[in-house]
Amino acid sequence: MRRKKWVVAASDKDFAAQIADELCVDPFAALLVTSRGFDNIDDIDAFFDADAPFALDPLSIRDMDKASERINEAIDSGEKICVFGDYDADGVTATALLFSYLETRGANVIYYIPDRITEGYGLNVGAIEELADRGVTLIVTVDNGVSAVEEAKRAKELGITLIVTDHHKVGEVLPDAYAVVDPHRSDCPSNFKEMSGVGVAFKLVCALEGGADDMLIEEYGDLVALGTIGDVVTLTGENRIMVRRGLRLINDDPRPGIAALMNASGYGDKAFNASSAAFTVCPRVNAAGRMGSAEKALELLLCDDEECAEKLADEINAMNAKRQKTETDIFASAADMLGPDSEIANDKIIVVDGEGWHQGVIGIVAARITERFGRPCVVISRDGETAKGSCRSVEGFSIYEAIEAVSDCLEHYGGHTLAAGVGLRSSKIPEFRRRINEYAAQIEMPFAMQKIDCRLSPSSISLDLLDAMTALEPFGSGNQQPCFGLFGVRIDDISSISEGKHIRMSVSKNGARAGVVFFGMPEKLFPFEKGDNVDLAVNLDRNFFNGETRVSVIVKGIRPSSTDESKVLESISLYEKFVRGDILTVAQAKKLMPSRELEVAVYKCIKATPLKDKYAEILCVRLGDDGSSLAAITAVVDIMLEMGILACDGDNKIYVPQNPPKVNLEDSQIMKKIKSYL
């Protein structure tokens, strides 16, 4: 697991006190806002205002006027209109929104969502030809279409008017459509670019209605909120306003389909927020498109009958369970490819592929690998001669620009800075892996960041803090749930929970104690021991149990308290360069070269306490090193593994075997490689 870079935000206590006084907000909430870079009192007032007005004029988006005029003409003349959507939560909610609205206007309207497996993403010629046969004369895309250059040509040949509404990055050539509504167009004057597909669809409906944003958000805000959260766009600016209004609608009067999904996921009687949507409802809407038909999810969102909605929600819930199992199996296969002896695990961009991997879940697997290894990842599913991949990245590295740079070995691609998709021939995968890493070699790969809003003492953890944090909701991309740093706490106790899948710890500082949970961390891989002093990055949440509300402290990151962050990260980068085969300077090679004393110290340390999950930073702590020698310590571990003095079991635990061979470490190929640079 690649280490994250811990970044503690700066906060202005004096300005926070001014905010709290002038705006009558909780002082702790005011402090958190200053840690997020707000420095203007009017902007902060708007941020906290639960009824902040919409700021974005729909007609400020290029071609919105043309699109709305043409659609209104089609409604009045009775033309057959098709809303052409997408199979993810954003696309499904956008389809439901625009289709519902057009129905209320008495339009002659149908919808079409392509099948993820047989048709793939976005407009396709076959679907256009089918719609032409069904008498459609106007296609309006939602959440897709901005890259459909060839498909637009075919629509024109068939006499179909095409209106594109999308939010994805725009290529060099726009499709030849009647209107292309996408805030990312270079000639679009809109001052807010980061809307989701359903957000753009909502603005289209506002334009069709001649304004009336406040009235329409009360009708469609729930769909806008779910799609915006599901697409993980920034929850700032106009998105924050739309999502906050939409969540309020879901809590006050959810439509039958959403209520049924909330009940199916066990969330029906709890307050619904952005996190609830992101981890319960949105994954289930996505699961329908991933594992079956997205039309099931669309039917559910359009359903007015509670009994019918309950039945559809149960079906989708079953699809979600299947999705979870499929995802787990593929992740396990991919993780096996990235084990200790993997040649690709240290690539700057990890590219893994497998035959028949379910295309509906490879994006989730890519996200999990990126989280685990701290580097961009592309997960590719092969289907004979053809292949499709999903890409995820870390903040500071554009995966879209990376795939664009090697696009000549792809058949198609599209997406965003942090997430994208590709299509290519299976035979091209090795070339794609090589070339995308050649591109990345020219760029210093940033460490994934562990952002800390502010430091916190265990004695300060309380329900009052949780109450203060609610003023900052909704949380999501661009406005993450606050993360707090518990620095220099002592681990007093460690225990396994949920059959070893997670651990619970008791930690303390200055006499104050707190219980914390580390989800997804089995005790057998946890590198720390009782008595260790660590820094914890934690989220706080409410835990309802037996009629009581308590604070749950959830670990999001951990590091030793005694190592130097900059020295640790420098050492990790150096060793990764060495493993990749990059040319090293003499000075860098000297940092890698272990002394005899260090070799003996590392051996004794691992003999006394085996190393878990090859987490060498803990050896720095045991040896009293601040991280300066981490590269050399890691080299010692690999040299001894190579020579059989150390062994590694199936859980990645490194230990001294019963009868280690007597060898000369100077004979190690790793040692010889280091010396070759001196």
VENVENJO-V204594 format. One record per residue. PHI is phi in whole degrees, -180 to 180 (none if undefined). PSI is psi in whole degrees, -180 to 180 (999 if undefined). OMEGA is omega in radians with two decimals (* if undefined). Layout:
# VENVENJO-V204594
PHI	PSI	OMEGA
PHI	PSI	OMEGA
This chain:
# VENVENJO-V204594
none	125	-3.13
-76	136	-3.13
-64	145	3.03
-94	157	3.07
-92	119	-3.12
-83	129	-3.12
-128	114	3.12
-95	121	-3.09
-68	149	3.05
-85	141	3.10
-129	153	-3.09
-113	100	-3.06
-65	-37	-3.14
-67	-44	3.12
-66	-37	3.10
-62	-40	3.11
-64	-38	3.10
-65	-43	3.13
-60	-49	-3.11
-59	-39	-3.10
-73	-48	-3.05
-74	-35	-3.05
-103	-1	3.13
56	48	3.07
-114	163	-3.13
-60	134	-3.12
-57	-35	-3.13
-70	-40	3.07
-62	-40	3.12
-63	-40	3.12
-64	-41	3.13
-64	-37	3.13
-65	-40	3.12
-66	-30	3.12
-71	-14	-3.13
-101	15	2.99
91	1	3.10
-71	130	3.12
-136	9	-3.13
-121	124	-3.03
-63	-34	3.14
-70	-40	3.10
-64	-38	3.14
-69	-39	3.10
-61	-44	3.11
-66	-36	-3.14
-63	-41	-3.11
-83	-15	-3.06
-74	110	-3.12
-67	-18	3.14
-116	31	3.14
-57	136	-3.12
-74	157	3.05
-65	140	-3.08
-109	-18	-3.02
-99	118	3.05
-74	121	-3.12
-53	-36	-3.08
-76	-2	3.04
-79	-11	3.10
-87	128	-3.08
-53	135	3.09
73	1	3.13
-63	-36	3.13
-65	-43	3.12
-63	-43	-3.11
-63	-47	-3.08
-68	-39	3.11
-63	-44	-3.11
-67	-40	3.14
-68	-41	3.10
-61	-40	3.07
-61	-43	-3.12
-65	-37	3.10
-64	-48	-3.09
-65	-35	-3.08
-91	-4	3.11
77	18	3.08
-60	151	3.09
-84	119	-3.08
-108	140	3.02
-120	126	2.98
-88	114	-3.05
-103	110	-3.00
-106	-156	3.14
-137	167	-2.97
-95	4	3.09
-97	179	-3.06
-60	-39	3.12
-65	-49	-3.11
-66	-39	-3.12
-68	-45	3.13
-67	-37	3.10
-64	-41	3.11
-64	-46	3.14
-60	-42	-3.10
-64	-55	-3.06
-69	-40	3.11
-62	-46	3.14
-59	-46	-3.12
-62	-47	-3.11
-63	-35	3.07
-62	-42	-3.14
-65	-23	3.10
-86	0	-3.14
77	21	-3.12
-72	153	3.00
-87	89	-2.92
-129	143	3.00
-129	174	3.07
-129	161	3.11
-147	125	3.02
-122	122	-3.11
-67	154	3.07
-78	130	-3.07
-58	-41	-3.03
-82	-49	-3.01
-85	-26	-3.10
-114	-30	-3.10
81	-172	-3.02
-76	139	2.90
79	-173	3.12
-58	143	3.02
-141	154	-3.03
-61	-41	-3.13
-59	-43	3.14
-67	-40	3.13
-62	-42	3.14
-66	-38	3.09
-64	-43	-3.14
-66	-36	3.07
-62	-42	3.11
-64	-27	-3.13
-88	5	3.04
89	13	3.12
-74	132	3.10
-117	-8	3.09
-140	121	3.04
-109	129	3.04
-117	114	3.12
-84	151	2.97
-132	132	3.12
65	21	3.08
-168	171	2.99
112	-18	-3.03
-71	-18	3.10
-107	8	-3.03
-86	64	-3.07
-69	-50	-3.12
-68	-37	-3.13
-66	-36	3.10
-64	-38	3.10
-61	-44	-3.12
-66	-39	3.10
-60	-42	-3.14
-64	-41	3.12
-61	-33	-3.10
-90	3	3.11
78	20	3.12
-96	131	3.02
-79	132	-3.13
-115	126	3.00
-117	123	-3.13
-101	127	2.91
-123	125	-3.00
-153	172	3.11
-139	7	-3.13
-81	166	3.11
-58	144	-3.07
-98	134	3.10
-79	-173	-3.12
-68	-29	-3.10
-120	128	3.05
-85	149	3.06
-64	147	3.13
-79	78	-3.11
-114	163	3.12
-61	-39	3.09
-148	141	3.06
-124	104	-3.08
-101	102	-3.13
-152	118	-3.10
-59	-18	-3.11
-83	-2	3.03
-59	139	-3.11
-64	-24	-3.13
-99	15	-3.14
-89	122	-3.09
-82	-3	-3.11
-55	138	-3.11
-91	5	3.06
-134	118	-2.98
-106	-16	-2.87
-97	32	3.11
-74	158	2.99
-82	175	3.07
-62	-40	-3.14
-71	-29	3.07
-66	-42	3.09
-66	-41	3.11
-63	-39	3.10
-64	-42	3.12
-65	-33	3.06
-64	-44	3.12
-63	-40	3.09
-62	-41	3.11
-66	-41	3.12
-63	-32	-3.10
-90	-2	-3.14
75	32	-3.11
113	-129	3.06
58	38	3.14
-56	-45	-3.08
-64	-38	3.12
-69	-43	-3.07
-72	-32	3.12
-67	-28	3.08
-72	-19	3.13
-95	-39	-2.98
-123	7	-3.08
-61	-32	3.13
-64	-41	3.11
-67	-41	3.13
-62	-43	-3.12
-63	-48	-3.11
-62	-46	-3.12
-66	-39	-3.13
-67	-43	3.10
-67	-43	-3.10
-63	-29	-3.12
-90	0	3.04
55	39	2.99
-84	166	-3.07
-62	132	3.12
-95	59	3.08
-128	170	3.06
55	-134	-3.09
-62	-35	3.12
-63	-41	3.13
-61	-43	-3.14
-64	-47	-3.11
-64	-44	-3.09
-69	-42	-3.13
-62	-43	3.11
-65	-40	-3.11
-67	-39	3.11
-65	-37	3.09
-61	-41	3.13
-64	-42	3.13
-63	-40	-3.14
-71	-34	-3.09
-83	-44	-3.02
-156	74	-3.08
-69	143	3.05
-66	155	-3.02
-52	-42	-3.11
-64	-43	3.13
-69	-41	3.10
-61	-41	3.14
-65	-40	3.11
-68	-37	3.09
-62	-43	3.12
-66	-41	-3.11
-64	-30	-3.12
-92	4	3.12
79	19	-3.07
-115	11	-2.96
-63	-31	-3.04
-106	14	-3.12
-111	158	3.05
-62	133	-3.03
-101	124	3.12
-129	-172	-3.08
-64	-37	3.11
-65	-39	3.09
-59	-45	-3.14
-64	-45	-3.06
-66	-31	-3.03
-110	-5	-3.14
-125	-65	-3.02
-76	-50	-3.08
-59	-44	3.09
-61	-31	3.14
-75	-39	3.04
-62	-42	3.10
-64	-37	-3.08
-61	-34	3.13
-60	-44	3.12
-74	-29	-3.11
-77	-42	-2.96
-111	-11	-3.11
-149	-114	3.13
-125	129	3.10
-64	-20	3.13
-63	-27	3.07
-61	-45	3.13
-67	-39	3.12
-65	-44	3.08
-57	-41	-3.12
-63	-45	-3.12
-69	-27	3.14
-90	-9	-3.01
-72	136	3.09
-104	-13	-3.05
-96	123	-3.05
-65	-39	-3.13
-67	-43	3.10
-64	-41	3.14
-63	-40	3.14
-63	-41	3.13
-64	-45	3.13
-65	-39	3.14
-64	-38	3.11
-65	-41	3.10
-62	-44	-3.12
-69	-35	3.09
-62	-38	3.09
-66	-39	3.08
-62	-38	-3.13
-66	-39	3.09
-63	-41	3.10
-65	-40	3.11
-60	-44	-3.11
-62	-42	3.13
-67	-44	3.14
-62	-44	3.12
-61	-44	-3.14
-61	-43	-3.12
-65	-44	-3.12
-69	-40	3.10
-61	-41	3.12
-62	-41	3.12
-64	-44	3.13
-66	-40	-3.13
-64	-35	3.09
-62	-35	3.13
-71	-14	-3.06
-114	28	-3.14
-73	-172	-3.04
-58	-31	-3.09
-98	10	-3.08
-70	139	3.08
-84	-16	-3.06
-107	-9	-3.06
-64	-26	-3.13
-100	6	3.04
-60	150	3.10
-64	-37	3.03
-120	117	-3.12
-80	127	3.09
-125	115	3.09
-122	149	-3.13
-144	155	3.12
-153	148	3.13
-76	127	3.04
75	10	3.05
-62	135	-3.05
-64	122	-3.08
-66	-20	-3.11
-73	-17	-3.06
-122	-2	-3.06
-65	-27	3.08
-66	-40	3.11
-67	-40	3.12
-63	-42	3.11
-60	-41	3.13
-64	-39	3.14
-68	-39	3.12
-68	-42	3.10
-61	-41	3.12
-65	-41	-3.08
-73	-42	-3.03
-100	-9	3.06
69	23	-3.14
-137	158	3.07
-58	151	-3.08
-142	143	3.00
-124	121	3.09
-108	122	-3.02
-116	131	3.04
-102	122	3.10
-93	140	3.04
-133	80	-3.05
69	-121	-3.07
-84	-14	-3.12
-109	158	-3.11
-150	150	3.06
-133	144	-3.10
-133	154	3.03
-117	138	-3.05
-119	140	3.02
-135	153	-3.07
-138	178	3.08
-108	157	-3.13
-59	132	3.13
102	-7	3.11
-132	119	-3.11
-85	109	3.10
-71	-28	3.10
-64	-45	3.12
-66	-33	3.13
-66	-47	-3.14
-72	-30	3.08
-64	-35	-3.13
-68	-22	3.14
-118	25	-3.01
-64	-19	3.14
-70	-13	3.04
-104	13	3.08
-114	158	3.06
-93	-31	3.04
-163	160	3.12
-162	165	3.10
179	167	3.07
143	-149	-3.03
-126	-175	3.13
-62	-43	-3.05
-104	-8	-3.12
-149	138	-3.11
-156	172	3.09
-133	151	-3.14
-137	154	2.98
-129	137	-3.10
-158	169	3.03
-76	143	-3.14
-58	-35	-3.13
-66	-17	-3.10
-90	-5	-3.06
-60	-48	3.12
-58	-42	3.12
-64	-42	3.12
-60	-45	3.14
-61	-46	-3.11
-65	-47	-3.02
-74	-35	3.13
-70	-28	3.06
-79	-29	3.00
-64	-40	3.07
-62	-46	-3.09
-67	-26	-3.12
-63	-23	-3.13
-83	-6	-3.03
-123	136	3.06
-72	113	-3.08
-71	120	-3.13
-71	152	2.99
-76	142	2.97
-60	143	-3.02
-101	138	2.96
-102	98	-3.05
-86	134	3.12
-117	123	3.13
-73	-43	3.10
-166	161	3.10
-78	150	-3.10
-144	143	3.04
-96	146	3.07
-53	-30	-3.12
-71	-17	-3.08
-91	-8	-3.07
-70	124	-3.09
-159	167	3.06
-66	-27	3.11
-62	-38	3.09
-63	-42	3.11
-62	-41	3.12
-62	-41	-3.14
-65	-35	-3.09
-68	-23	-3.08
-63	-24	3.14
-66	-21	-3.12
-90	-9	-3.12
-68	158	0.11
-81	146	3.13
-95	147	3.11
169	-161	3.14
-55	132	-3.13
84	-16	3.09
-151	67	-3.03
-67	155	3.01
-56	134	-3.10
-54	138	3.11
-118	130	-3.04
-113	149	3.12
-102	117	2.98
-97	96	-3.00
-95	138	3.05
67	36	3.10
-91	152	3.14
-98	134	3.06
-81	115	-3.12
-96	-28	-3.10
-156	147	3.11
-135	131	3.09
-144	149	3.11
-83	147	3.02
-136	164	3.13
52	53	3.08
57	39	3.05
85	3	-3.10
-77	-29	-3.08
-135	170	3.05
-128	152	3.01
-117	137	3.13
-126	152	2.93
-110	126	-3.14
-126	157	-3.10
-147	158	3.05
-158	128	3.13
52	39	3.08
86	-13	3.11
-91	137	-3.05
-121	149	3.09
-144	144	3.02
-95	135	-3.13
-132	155	3.12
-121	136	3.11
-116	95	-3.12
-73	142	3.09
77	9	3.12
-115	99	3.08
-68	147	-3.10
-61	-32	-3.10
-67	-18	3.11
-105	-6	-3.07
-74	119	-2.97
-81	-8	-3.06
-98	163	-3.11
-125	165	3.01
-57	138	3.14
96	-16	3.11
-70	145	3.03
-99	126	-3.03
-136	164	2.94
-105	135	3.13
-118	136	2.94
-100	123	-3.00
-135	149	2.90
-102	151	3.05
-111	138	3.13
-145	166	3.11
-88	138	3.07
-122	116	-3.14
-97	119	-3.12
-150	127	3.12
52	41	3.08
79	0	3.14
-109	149	3.05
-111	124	3.14
-127	168	3.10
-92	124	3.00
-94	132	3.09
-109	114	-2.99
-113	122	-3.09
-75	127	3.06
-110	-16	3.13
-166	155	-3.13
-148	146	3.06
-153	159	3.05
-66	147	3.13
-77	-22	-2.93
-95	-6	-3.12
-93	158	-3.14
-93	120	-3.03
-55	-49	-3.06
-66	-38	3.14
-70	-37	3.10
-64	-48	-3.10
-66	-37	3.09
-63	-42	3.14
-66	-41	3.13
-63	-46	3.13
-61	-41	-3.14
-63	-46	-3.10
-68	-35	3.07
-63	-40	3.08
-59	-45	-3.13
-62	-47	-3.11
-65	-36	3.12
-71	-15	-3.12
91	15	3.08
-67	151	3.11
-71	132	-3.14
-107	152	3.00
-80	167	3.09
-61	-42	-3.14
-62	-41	3.12
-67	-41	3.13
-63	-37	3.11
-64	-35	3.09
-67	-29	3.14
-81	-30	-3.03
-68	115	-3.12
-81	148	3.02
-84	165	3.09
-62	-40	-3.14
-62	-39	3.14
-68	-39	3.12
-60	-46	-3.14
-65	-42	-3.10
-65	-43	3.13
-64	-44	-3.14
-60	-48	-3.12
-63	-38	-3.11
-65	-45	-3.12
-72	-32	3.09
-64	-38	3.14
-74	-42	-3.13
-141	107	3.14
-53	150	-3.10
-90	124	-3.10
-94	134	3.04
55	30	3.11
52	38	-3.12
-88	89	-2.99
-74	-19	-3.12
-62	-30	3.13
-66	-26	3.08
-67	-34	3.06
-58	-44	-3.14
-63	-48	-3.10
-62	-32	-3.08
-95	2	3.12
73	27	-3.14
-101	145	-3.09
-88	7	-3.11
111	-10	-3.13
-62	-33	-3.07
-100	13	-3.04
-60	-39	-3.14
-63	-45	3.14
-67	-39	3.11
-63	-44	3.11
-63	-39	3.10
-62	-42	3.12
-59	-46	-3.14
-59	-46	-3.12
-68	-37	3.10
-63	-45	-3.12
-70	-32	3.03
-66	-42	3.13
-60	-40	-3.06
-90	-1	3.08
84	4	3.10
-72	-31	2.99
-115	157	3.10
-130	159	-3.12
-128	129	-3.13
-93	-175	-3.07
-66	-19	3.11
-96	12	3.14
71	18	3.08
-82	131	-3.10
-105	130	-3.02
-147	168	3.06
-89	120	-3.13
-67	168	-3.04
-61	-45	-3.13
-127	77	-3.11
-65	143	-3.12
-71	156	3.05
-91	113	-3.06
-136	165	3.04
-103	116	-3.09
-63	-19	3.10
-66	-18	3.13
-83	-6	-3.13
-63	137	3.09
-66	-33	3.10
-65	-45	3.12
-61	-43	3.14
-64	-37	3.13
-65	-42	3.11
-62	-45	-3.10
-65	-26	-3.11
-65	-19	-3.14
-91	-9	-3.07
-86	999	*
